[in-house]
């Protein structure tokens, strides 16, 4: 894992609750959005373009 990714400012959704549960963390940069499992912060990271992330979030909000 690159040093740049480890130093990102990760955040969880306000919907994740205080008990943890099933949640992802997100870190944004101007040209990328990084997503990881909040229970496995050293595991794989999904990286997508900001427009793809925005489209996904809009889709999920409609569900």
PDB file of N, CA, C and O in Angstrom, chain B, residues numbered from 101:
ATOM      1  N   UNK B 101       0.855  -1.170   0.000  1.00  0.00           N
ATOM      2  CA  UNK B 101       0.000   0.000   0.000  1.00  0.00           C
ATOM      3  C   UNK B 101       0.897   1.226   0.000  1.00  0.00           C
ATOM      4  O   UNK B 101       1.850   1.307   0.775  1.00  0.00           O
ATOM      5  N   UNK B 102       0.597   2.162  -0.853  1.00  0.00           N
ATOM      6  CA  UNK B 102       1.459   3.335  -0.954  1.00  0.00           C
ATOM      7  C   UNK B 102       1.284   4.251   0.247  1.00  0.00           C
ATOM      8  O   UNK B 102       0.229   4.271   0.881  1.00  0.00           O
ATOM      9  N   UNK B 103       2.310   4.992   0.544  1.00  0.00           N
ATOM     10  CA  UNK B 103       2.296   5.934   1.659  1.00  0.00           C
ATOM     11  C   UNK B 103       1.195   6.972   1.463  1.00  0.00           C
ATOM     12  O   UNK B 103       0.524   7.344   2.426  1.00  0.00           O
ATOM     13  N   UNK B 104       0.998   7.444   0.234  1.00  0.00           N
ATOM     14  CA  UNK B 104      -0.031   8.448  -0.037  1.00  0.00           C
ATOM     15  C   UNK B 104      -1.422   7.967   0.370  1.00  0.00           C
ATOM     16  O   UNK B 104      -2.198   8.732   0.942  1.00  0.00           O
ATOM     17  N   UNK B 105      -1.742   6.705   0.078  1.00  0.00           N
ATOM     18  CA  UNK B 105      -3.058   6.171   0.415  1.00  0.00           C
ATOM     19  C   UNK B 105      -3.203   6.014   1.925  1.00  0.00           C
ATOM     20  O   UNK B 105      -4.275   6.294   2.462  1.00  0.00           O
ATOM     21  N   UNK B 106      -2.170   5.581   2.620  1.00  0.00           N
ATOM     22  CA  UNK B 106      -2.237   5.444   4.078  1.00  0.00           C
ATOM     23  C   UNK B 106      -2.467   6.787   4.756  1.00  0.00           C
ATOM     24  O   UNK B 106      -3.056   6.839   5.836  1.00  0.00           O
ATOM     25  N   UNK B 107      -2.014   7.870   4.140  1.00  0.00           N
ATOM     26  CA  UNK B 107      -2.119   9.185   4.756  1.00  0.00           C
ATOM     27  C   UNK B 107      -3.397   9.946   4.378  1.00  0.00           C
ATOM     28  O   UNK B 107      -3.556  11.104   4.765  1.00  0.00           O
ATOM     29  N   UNK B 108      -4.292   9.325   3.644  1.00  0.00           N
ATOM     30  CA  UNK B 108      -5.554   9.974   3.292  1.00  0.00           C
ATOM     31  C   UNK B 108      -6.417  10.193   4.530  1.00  0.00           C
ATOM     32  O   UNK B 108      -6.275   9.486   5.527  1.00  0.00           O
ATOM     33  N   UNK B 109      -7.297  11.161   4.463  1.00  0.00           N
ATOM     34  CA  UNK B 109      -8.251  11.423   5.543  1.00  0.00           C
ATOM     35  C   UNK B 109      -9.500  10.575   5.301  1.00  0.00           C
ATOM     36  O   UNK B 109     -10.372  10.961   4.523  1.00  0.00           O
ATOM     37  N   UNK B 110      -9.586   9.435   5.958  1.00  0.00           N
ATOM     38  CA  UNK B 110     -10.697   8.508   5.791  1.00  0.00           C
ATOM     39  C   UNK B 110     -11.859   8.917   6.679  1.00  0.00           C
ATOM     40  O   UNK B 110     -11.652   9.417   7.785  1.00  0.00           O
ATOM     41  N   UNK B 111     -13.097   8.703   6.194  1.00  0.00           N
ATOM     42  CA  UNK B 111     -14.268   8.980   7.016  1.00  0.00           C
ATOM     43  C   UNK B 111     -15.342   7.943   6.756  1.00  0.00           C
ATOM     44  O   UNK B 111     -15.400   7.341   5.684  1.00  0.00           O
ATOM     45  N   UNK B 112     -16.201   7.740   7.765  1.00  0.00           N
ATOM     46  CA  UNK B 112     -17.325   6.815   7.659  1.00  0.00           C
ATOM     47  C   UNK B 112     -18.611   7.602   7.486  1.00  0.00           C
ATOM     48  O   UNK B 112     -18.690   8.782   7.828  1.00  0.00           O
ATOM     49  N   UNK B 113     -19.595   6.938   6.961  1.00  0.00           N
ATOM     50  CA  UNK B 113     -20.928   7.527   6.841  1.00  0.00           C
ATOM     51  C   UNK B 113     -21.505   7.793   8.224  1.00  0.00           C
ATOM     52  O   UNK B 113     -21.223   7.062   9.173  1.00  0.00           O
ATOM     53  N   UNK B 114     -22.297   8.820   8.332  1.00  0.00           N
ATOM     54  CA  UNK B 114     -22.987   9.092   9.593  1.00  0.00           C
ATOM     55  C   UNK B 114     -24.021   8.007   9.886  1.00  0.00           C
ATOM     56  O   UNK B 114     -24.509   7.916  11.012  1.00  0.00           O
ATOM     57  N   UNK B 115     -24.360   7.189   8.903  1.00  0.00           N
ATOM     58  CA  UNK B 115     -25.305   6.102   9.076  1.00  0.00           C
ATOM     59  C   UNK B 115     -24.653   4.836   9.636  1.00  0.00           C
ATOM     60  O   UNK B 115     -25.351   3.857   9.899  1.00  0.00           O
ATOM     61  N   UNK B 116     -23.336   4.837   9.823  1.00  0.00           N
ATOM     62  CA  UNK B 116     -22.655   3.616  10.250  1.00  0.00           C
ATOM     63  C   UNK B 116     -22.937   3.262  11.701  1.00  0.00           C
ATOM     64  O   UNK B 116     -22.777   2.102  12.081  1.00  0.00           O
ATOM     65  N   UNK B 117     -23.343   4.203  12.512  1.00  0.00           N
ATOM     66  CA  UNK B 117     -23.693   3.921  13.895  1.00  0.00           C
ATOM     67  C   UNK B 117     -22.480   3.744  14.786  1.00  0.00           C
ATOM     68  O   UNK B 117     -21.356   3.614  14.302  1.00  0.00           O
ATOM     69  N   UNK B 118     -22.707   3.741  16.069  1.00  0.00           N
ATOM     70  CA  UNK B 118     -21.604   3.649  17.025  1.00  0.00           C
ATOM     71  C   UNK B 118     -21.135   2.226  17.255  1.00  0.00           C
ATOM     72  O   UNK B 118     -20.079   2.016  17.851  1.00  0.00           O
ATOM     73  N   UNK B 119     -21.902   1.239  16.793  1.00  0.00           N
ATOM     74  CA  UNK B 119     -21.558  -0.157  17.028  1.00  0.00           C
ATOM     75  C   UNK B 119     -20.747  -0.763  15.894  1.00  0.00           C
ATOM     76  O   UNK B 119     -20.490  -1.967  15.907  1.00  0.00           O
ATOM     77  N   UNK B 120     -20.341   0.024  14.924  1.00  0.00           N
ATOM     78  CA  UNK B 120     -19.539  -0.495  13.817  1.00  0.00           C
ATOM     79  C   UNK B 120     -20.396  -1.094  12.733  1.00  0.00           C
ATOM     80  O   UNK B 120     -20.840  -0.392  11.825  1.00  0.00           O
ATOM     81  N   UNK B 121     -20.633  -2.387  12.820  1.00  0.00           N
ATOM     82  CA  UNK B 121     -21.459  -3.052  11.825  1.00  0.00           C
ATOM     83  C   UNK B 121     -20.786  -3.116  10.468  1.00  0.00           C
ATOM     84  O   UNK B 121     -19.561  -3.050  10.363  1.00  0.00           O
ATOM     85  N   UNK B 122     -21.583  -3.242   9.455  1.00  0.00           N
ATOM     86  CA  UNK B 122     -21.093  -3.314   8.081  1.00  0.00           C
ATOM     87  C   UNK B 122     -20.921  -1.903   7.550  1.00  0.00           C
ATOM     88  O   UNK B 122     -21.911  -1.209   7.318  1.00  0.00           O
ATOM     89  N   UNK B 123     -19.707  -1.471   7.356  1.00  0.00           N
ATOM     90  CA  UNK B 123     -19.490  -0.098   6.935  1.00  0.00           C
ATOM     91  C   UNK B 123     -18.252   0.008   6.053  1.00  0.00           C
ATOM     92  O   UNK B 123     -17.342  -0.819   6.117  1.00  0.00           O
ATOM     93  N   UNK B 124     -18.249   1.023   5.251  1.00  0.00           N
ATOM     94  CA  UNK B 124     -17.069   1.341   4.462  1.00  0.00           C
ATOM     95  C   UNK B 124     -16.557   2.712   4.889  1.00  0.00           C
ATOM     96  O   UNK B 124     -17.290   3.524   5.454  1.00  0.00           O
ATOM     97  N   UNK B 125     -15.293   2.944   4.608  1.00  0.00           N
ATOM     98  CA  UNK B 125     -14.698   4.257   4.808  1.00  0.00           C
ATOM     99  C   UNK B 125     -14.333   4.804   3.439  1.00  0.00           C
ATOM    100  O   UNK B 125     -14.009   4.052   2.519  1.00  0.00           O
ATOM    101  N   UNK B 126     -14.391   6.108   3.320  1.00  0.00           N
ATOM    102  CA  UNK B 126     -14.125   6.774   2.046  1.00  0.00           C
ATOM    103  C   UNK B 126     -13.094   7.869   2.270  1.00  0.00           C
ATOM    104  O   UNK B 126     -13.103   8.550   3.295  1.00  0.00           O
ATOM    105  N   UNK B 127     -12.212   8.025   1.300  1.00  0.00           N
ATOM    106  CA  UNK B 127     -11.256   9.133   1.298  1.00  0.00           C
ATOM    107  C   UNK B 127     -11.267   9.719  -0.110  1.00  0.00           C
ATOM    108  O   UNK B 127     -11.208   8.988  -1.099  1.00  0.00           O
ATOM    109  N   UNK B 128     -11.342  11.032  -0.187  1.00  0.00           N
ATOM    110  CA  UNK B 128     -11.436  11.657  -1.503  1.00  0.00           C
ATOM    111  C   UNK B 128     -10.209  12.488  -1.822  1.00  0.00           C
ATOM    112  O   UNK B 128      -9.575  13.074  -0.944  1.00  0.00           O
ATOM    113  N   UNK B 129      -9.907  12.519  -3.073  1.00  0.00           N
ATOM    114  CA  UNK B 129      -8.901  13.387  -3.665  1.00  0.00           C
ATOM    115  C   UNK B 129      -9.574  14.051  -4.863  1.00  0.00           C
ATOM    116  O   UNK B 129     -10.620  13.574  -5.303  1.00  0.00           O
ATOM    117  N   UNK B 130      -9.024  15.117  -5.400  1.00  0.00           N
ATOM    118  CA  UNK B 130      -9.689  15.768  -6.539  1.00  0.00           C
ATOM    119  C   UNK B 130      -9.939  14.833  -7.727  1.00  0.00           C
ATOM    120  O   UNK B 130     -10.937  14.983  -8.431  1.00  0.00           O
ATOM    121  N   UNK B 131      -9.041  13.872  -7.951  1.00  0.00           N
ATOM    122  CA  UNK B 131      -9.176  13.016  -9.130  1.00  0.00           C
ATOM    123  C   UNK B 131      -9.546  11.570  -8.827  1.00  0.00           C
ATOM    124  O   UNK B 131      -9.678  10.769  -9.752  1.00  0.00           O
ATOM    125  N   UNK B 132      -9.717  11.213  -7.545  1.00  0.00           N
ATOM    126  CA  UNK B 132     -10.054   9.836  -7.179  1.00  0.00           C
ATOM    127  C   UNK B 132     -10.870   9.788  -5.897  1.00  0.00           C
ATOM    128  O   UNK B 132     -10.827  10.702  -5.074  1.00  0.00           O
ATOM    129  N   UNK B 133     -11.616   8.697  -5.749  1.00  0.00           N
ATOM    130  CA  UNK B 133     -12.306   8.385  -4.501  1.00  0.00           C
ATOM    131  C   UNK B 133     -11.860   6.980  -4.114  1.00  0.00           C
ATOM    132  O   UNK B 133     -11.934   6.050  -4.917  1.00  0.00           O
ATOM    133  N   UNK B 134     -11.398   6.838  -2.884  1.00  0.00           N
ATOM    134  CA  UNK B 134     -10.913   5.552  -2.375  1.00  0.00           C
ATOM    135  C   UNK B 134     -11.923   5.016  -1.373  1.00  0.00           C
ATOM    136  O   UNK B 134     -12.447   5.764  -0.548  1.00  0.00           O
ATOM    137  N   UNK B 135     -12.195   3.708  -1.448  1.00  0.00           N
ATOM    138  CA  UNK B 135     -13.178   3.067  -0.587  1.00  0.00           C
ATOM    139  C   UNK B 135     -12.539   1.819   0.004  1.00  0.00           C
ATOM    140  O   UNK B 135     -11.888   1.048  -0.701  1.00  0.00           O
ATOM    141  N   UNK B 136     -12.735   1.624   1.332  1.00  0.00           N
ATOM    142  CA  UNK B 136     -12.192   0.429   1.990  1.00  0.00           C
ATOM    143  C   UNK B 136     -13.159  -0.055   3.062  1.00  0.00           C
ATOM    144  O   UNK B 136     -14.058   0.675   3.480  1.00  0.00           O
ATOM    145  N   UNK B 137     -12.965  -1.281   3.495  1.00  0.00           N
ATOM    146  CA  UNK B 137     -13.746  -1.892   4.570  1.00  0.00           C
ATOM    147  C   UNK B 137     -13.271  -1.308   5.897  1.00  0.00           C
ATOM    148  O   UNK B 137     -12.079  -1.351   6.200  1.00  0.00           O
ATOM    149  N   UNK B 138     -14.174  -0.773   6.671  1.00  0.00           N
ATOM    150  CA  UNK B 138     -13.784  -0.148   7.937  1.00  0.00           C
ATOM    151  C   UNK B 138     -13.271  -1.159   8.958  1.00  0.00           C
ATOM    152  O   UNK B 138     -12.579  -0.783   9.904  1.00  0.00           O
ATOM    153  N   UNK B 139     -13.602  -2.443   8.779  1.00  0.00           N
ATOM    154  CA  UNK B 139     -13.130  -3.480   9.691  1.00  0.00           C
ATOM    155  C   UNK B 139     -11.792  -4.063   9.262  1.00  0.00           C
ATOM    156  O   UNK B 139     -11.177  -4.819  10.013  1.00  0.00           O
ATOM    157  N   UNK B 140     -11.338  -3.722   8.074  1.00  0.00           N
ATOM    158  CA  UNK B 140     -10.070  -4.247   7.551  1.00  0.00           C
ATOM    159  C   UNK B 140      -9.328  -3.105   6.863  1.00  0.00           C
ATOM    160  O   UNK B 140      -9.197  -3.096   5.639  1.00  0.00           O
ATOM    161  N   UNK B 141      -8.851  -2.161   7.631  1.00  0.00           N
ATOM    162  CA  UNK B 141      -8.261  -0.947   7.068  1.00  0.00           C
ATOM    163  C   UNK B 141      -6.935  -1.183   6.359  1.00  0.00           C
ATOM    164  O   UNK B 141      -6.458  -0.299   5.647  1.00  0.00           O
ATOM    165  N   UNK B 142      -6.337  -2.341   6.536  1.00  0.00           N
ATOM    166  CA  UNK B 142      -5.103  -2.648   5.809  1.00  0.00           C
ATOM    167  C   UNK B 142      -5.367  -3.528   4.598  1.00  0.00           C
ATOM    168  O   UNK B 142      -4.438  -3.933   3.899  1.00  0.00           O
ATOM    169  N   UNK B 143      -6.643  -3.822   4.356  1.00  0.00           N
ATOM    170  CA  UNK B 143      -7.021  -4.669   3.227  1.00  0.00           C
ATOM    171  C   UNK B 143      -7.099  -3.898   1.924  1.00  0.00           C
ATOM    172  O   UNK B 143      -6.589  -2.783   1.818  1.00  0.00           O
ATOM    173  N   UNK B 144      -7.740  -4.500   0.932  1.00  0.00           N
ATOM    174  CA  UNK B 144      -7.832  -3.888  -0.397  1.00  0.00           C
ATOM    175  C   UNK B 144      -8.583  -2.560  -0.376  1.00  0.00           C
ATOM    176  O   UNK B 144      -9.442  -2.323   0.473  1.00  0.00           O
ATOM    177  N   UNK B 145      -8.238  -1.710  -1.324  1.00  0.00           N
ATOM    178  CA  UNK B 145      -8.881  -0.408  -1.485  1.00  0.00           C
ATOM    179  C   UNK B 145      -9.388  -0.306  -2.909  1.00  0.00           C
ATOM    180  O   UNK B 145      -8.645  -0.536  -3.863  1.00  0.00           O
ATOM    181  N   UNK B 146     -10.654   0.040  -3.044  1.00  0.00           N
ATOM    182  CA  UNK B 146     -11.258   0.281  -4.351  1.00  0.00           C
ATOM    183  C   UNK B 146     -11.063   1.753  -4.679  1.00  0.00           C
ATOM    184  O   UNK B 146     -11.365   2.616  -3.855  1.00  0.00           O
ATOM    185  N   UNK B 147     -10.565   2.048  -5.866  1.00  0.00           N
ATOM    186  CA  UNK B 147     -10.358   3.431  -6.298  1.00  0.00           C
ATOM    187  C   UNK B 147     -11.180   3.674  -7.551  1.00  0.00           C
ATOM    188  O   UNK B 147     -11.078   2.935  -8.531  1.00  0.00           O
ATOM    189  N   UNK B 148     -12.005   4.732  -7.505  1.00  0.00           N
ATOM    190  CA  UNK B 148     -12.873   5.058  -8.633  1.00  0.00           C
ATOM    191  C   UNK B 148     -12.790   6.550  -8.943  1.00  0.00           C
ATOM    192  O   UNK B 148     -12.302   7.345  -8.140  1.00  0.00           O
ATOM    193  N   UNK B 149     -13.272   6.902 -10.107  1.00  0.00           N
ATOM    194  CA  UNK B 149     -13.337   8.314 -10.503  1.00  0.00           C
ATOM    195  C   UNK B 149     -14.467   8.997  -9.725  1.00  0.00           C
ATOM    196  O   UNK B 149     -15.468   8.358  -9.400  1.00  0.00           O
ATOM    197  N   UNK B 150     -14.312  10.282  -9.427  1.00  0.00           N
ATOM    198  CA  UNK B 150     -15.350  10.992  -8.677  1.00  0.00           C
ATOM    199  C   UNK B 150     -16.738  10.930  -9.320  1.00  0.00           C
ATOM    200  O   UNK B 150     -17.736  10.823  -8.608  1.00  0.00           O
ATOM    201  N   UNK B 151     -16.817  10.994 -10.642  1.00  0.00           N
ATOM    202  CA  UNK B 151     -18.130  10.934 -11.282  1.00  0.00           C
ATOM    203  C   UNK B 151     -18.770   9.560 -11.124  1.00  0.00           C
ATOM    204  O   UNK B 151     -19.989   9.460 -10.981  1.00  0.00           O
ATOM    205  N   UNK B 152     -17.972   8.511 -11.147  1.00  0.00           N
ATOM    206  CA  UNK B 152     -18.507   7.160 -10.931  1.00  0.00           C
ATOM    207  C   UNK B 152     -18.999   7.007  -9.495  1.00  0.00           C
ATOM    208  O   UNK B 152     -20.040   6.393  -9.262  1.00  0.00           O
ATOM    209  N   UNK B 153     -18.265   7.554  -8.535  1.00  0.00           N
ATOM    210  CA  UNK B 153     -18.688   7.494  -7.133  1.00  0.00           C
ATOM    211  C   UNK B 153     -19.990   8.269  -6.939  1.00  0.00           C
ATOM    212  O   UNK B 153     -20.903   7.784  -6.272  1.00  0.00           O
ATOM    213  N   UNK B 154     -20.081   9.447  -7.504  1.00  0.00           N
ATOM    214  CA  UNK B 154     -21.294  10.260  -7.378  1.00  0.00           C
ATOM    215  C   UNK B 154     -22.497   9.523  -7.963  1.00  0.00           C
ATOM    216  O   UNK B 154     -23.593   9.576  -7.404  1.00  0.00           O
ATOM    217  N   UNK B 155     -22.295   8.847  -9.072  1.00  0.00           N
ATOM    218  CA  UNK B 155     -23.373   8.079  -9.686  1.00  0.00           C
ATOM    219  C   UNK B 155     -23.800   6.918  -8.790  1.00  0.00           C
ATOM    220  O   UNK B 155     -24.992   6.649  -8.641  1.00  0.00           O
ATOM    221  N   UNK B 156     -22.829   6.234  -8.198  1.00  0.00           N
ATOM    222  CA  UNK B 156     -23.134   5.141  -7.280  1.00  0.00           C
ATOM    223  C   UNK B 156     -23.904   5.636  -6.055  1.00  0.00           C
ATOM    224  O   UNK B 156     -24.900   5.026  -5.666  1.00  0.00           O
ATOM    225  N   UNK B 157     -23.454   6.732  -5.446  1.00  0.00           N
ATOM    226  CA  UNK B 157     -24.121   7.269  -4.263  1.00  0.00           C
ATOM    227  C   UNK B 157     -25.554   7.679  -4.585  1.00  0.00           C
ATOM    228  O   UNK B 157     -26.465   7.420  -3.798  1.00  0.00           O
ATOM    229  N   UNK B 158     -25.758   8.310  -5.725  1.00  0.00           N
ATOM    230  CA  UNK B 158     -27.109   8.703  -6.140  1.00  0.00           C
ATOM    231  C   UNK B 158     -27.987   7.457  -6.313  1.00  0.00           C
ATOM    232  O   UNK B 158     -29.143   7.451  -5.890  1.00  0.00           O
ATOM    233  N   UNK B 159     -27.444   6.409  -6.930  1.00  0.00           N
ATOM    234  CA  UNK B 159     -28.173   5.157  -7.106  1.00  0.00           C
ATOM    235  C   UNK B 159     -28.534   4.549  -5.761  1.00  0.00           C
ATOM    236  O   UNK B 159     -29.680   4.152  -5.552  1.00  0.00           O
ATOM    237  N   UNK B 160     -27.572   4.471  -4.846  1.00  0.00           N
ATOM    238  CA  UNK B 160     -27.804   3.878  -3.522  1.00  0.00           C
ATOM    239  C   UNK B 160     -28.839   4.683  -2.741  1.00  0.00           C
ATOM    240  O   UNK B 160     -29.640   4.102  -2.008  1.00  0.00           O
ATOM    241  N   UNK B 161     -28.838   5.987  -2.881  1.00  0.00           N
ATOM    242  CA  UNK B 161     -29.794   6.831  -2.149  1.00  0.00           C
ATOM    243  C   UNK B 161     -31.230   6.579  -2.613  1.00  0.00           C
ATOM    244  O   UNK B 161     -32.173   6.788  -1.850  1.00  0.00           O
ATOM    245  N   UNK B 162     -31.397   6.141  -3.837  1.00  0.00           N
ATOM    246  CA  UNK B 162     -32.737   5.863  -4.360  1.00  0.00           C
ATOM    247  C   UNK B 162     -33.264   4.521  -3.889  1.00  0.00           C
ATOM    248  O   UNK B 162     -34.448   4.232  -4.065  1.00  0.00           O
ATOM    249  N   UNK B 163     -32.421   3.699  -3.299  1.00  0.00           N
ATOM    250  CA  UNK B 163     -32.819   2.338  -2.871  1.00  0.00           C
ATOM    251  C   UNK B 163     -33.357   2.316  -1.494  1.00  0.00           C
ATOM    252  O   UNK B 163     -33.731   1.256  -0.994  1.00  0.00           O
TER     253      UNK B 163
END
